[in-house]
Amino acid sequence: MTNPIHFEPHLANDPVVTGSYDFLTDSVFDPPLNLTPSQIDPHQRPHVLVELETVLLTAPLQDEQSTAQQAERMTQALLDPAISLGNWVSRIAPPKILAPPGEQAHIESAKNVNYPAEFQSRTMVSPSRFDIARNGVTITITPLLDVENGRIDLDISTEILGIQEWLNYGEAGEGEGSQANPGDADSPRLAANIKLPVFKLRSFRSQTAVRPNEPVVLGSVCGENGDEPDRLVLLQVRARLLDQSGRSMSFAEWRP
Amino acid sequence: MLSVCSQNFLKRGKLTKTLGILCIGLLTLGFHPALTATEPVWIQADVLGIDPSQEALARRIMGGARGIQTSADALSKLKQQLNPTVILLPDLEAAPGRPAVVKDLRRCIAPAEPTGVIRKEAGRDVAICYPASTSLEDTGTWFAAAAKPKGTNKMTLEWSFRYRRADWVETEIDVTFPDGSVRSCPWRTPVFEGCVSSSRHTLKESESSFAFVRLKPSVTDMPERLFLIVVRAE
């Protein structure tokens, strides 16, 4: 059991926490970072953080409306929370997270899938080592400040991983061995029952620029003819500047 | 398709023209911004799967020299005449000179290191084959592109397309067992093949960069494939 934690940056009397937030463990991965002038660009003034607010909508493509119509409807719902979309849309609204300019903010909403990566056998074949796939959504955002133009440049990577199917690599030979090699008629050969996952991985990396506190929406559908019906993914990102105490600030205030 | 709607740019009238389907309904009055050294660049890629027997016709339709196409007419003509399959890739936005990347992959855990063990079953030896280890293998489409303004109304566009596919092959392989004997075992494993193409062109505003890429099967009997990649940036 995990204990949800309240993760808000406006903690005037507490240390400002930055780093990665993981839905699975509800933990902050990285220790708090202490901003020093050497950690940010020399032309940038210290003691500024970028607060990132993200909302992710995913939905299967609807047959009864075009992708454009569906995308428009979902985009409107992102921009206007009063619009309800119903339960055909999955909505992930992670806590706001802070990143110093130039540092990665990392948000995951995923569940661990353990899959066998190595096998061994004494009397029967069994997995001897497992790897972990983080099945879900990972968003990585790196903000940079463009002081000249009063905007925040965002390098945004979204990765969506899901299990597509399980393949049994062992099923090919069952029961066929002794016929293929008559010399070994008394020793039929079998492949073990070895089921391994096949993942579907969609990953997008875009770079855009926003004014503080004004949202940008990115979306995508991809796939090839003949693929299973796909999902539409929309990601809204809003970024703003905070000082070390968690107070919102503008570029104008930040200038010397 | 992917597009980017920036509300703040929308308010300021700086959003680039036709950012794609997601902005339909939101954008009606977009216009081309002047190319600057700092504005993000919008990159659109069309990847079409064409019947390889139609390559000559496809090349004739596209025409152009050095893989530069001067209008979208040829592409729409090709779509009408050849009915290609379409690999949907999102449109991308990137800072000048920095890449935008999209991956649409199928990731499998491929068996490796075939190993054997002999087990007594109902009074007789049974040879069992299993993979001692596995490897992570990706198939699908990778696309990366970067664009950089170069002078007035020109830009350098650099892109890379990669396609990899797998065929699951059922075969017999020789495995050395603990008693020293070598036996053939049934084995099911993926075989991979792929193609890569990249291009770098200096383009005017209305031009696009294109390339034909042929994937010839070398190991398996998977069908030959021909891709046409058309990339443009604003």
Interface residues (C-beta under 8 A of the other chain):
Chain A: T67 A68 A71 E72 T75 L79 Y115 P116 A117 E118 F119 Q120 S121 R122 T123 M124 V125 D146 E148 N149 D153 D155 L161 Q164 L167 Y169 G170 E171 A172 G173 E174 E176 G177 A180 N181 D184 D186 S187 P188 R189 L190 A191 A192 I194 L196 P197 V198 F199 K200 L201 R202 S203 F204 R205 S206 Q207 T208 A209 V210 R211 E214 P215 V216 V217 L218 G219 S220 V221 C222 G223 E224 N225 G226 L234
Chain B: M1 L2 S3 V4 C5 S6 Q7 N8 K11 R12 I21 L22 C23 I24 G25 L26 T38 E39 P40 G49 T85 V86 I87 L88 L89 P90 L92 E93 A94 A95 R98 P99 A100 V101 V102 K103 D104 L105 R106 R107 C108 I109 P111 T115 V117 I118 R119 R124 D125 V126 A127 I128 C129 Y130 P131 A132 S133 T134 D138 G140 T141 W168 E170 E172 R183 S184 C185 P186 W187 R188 T189
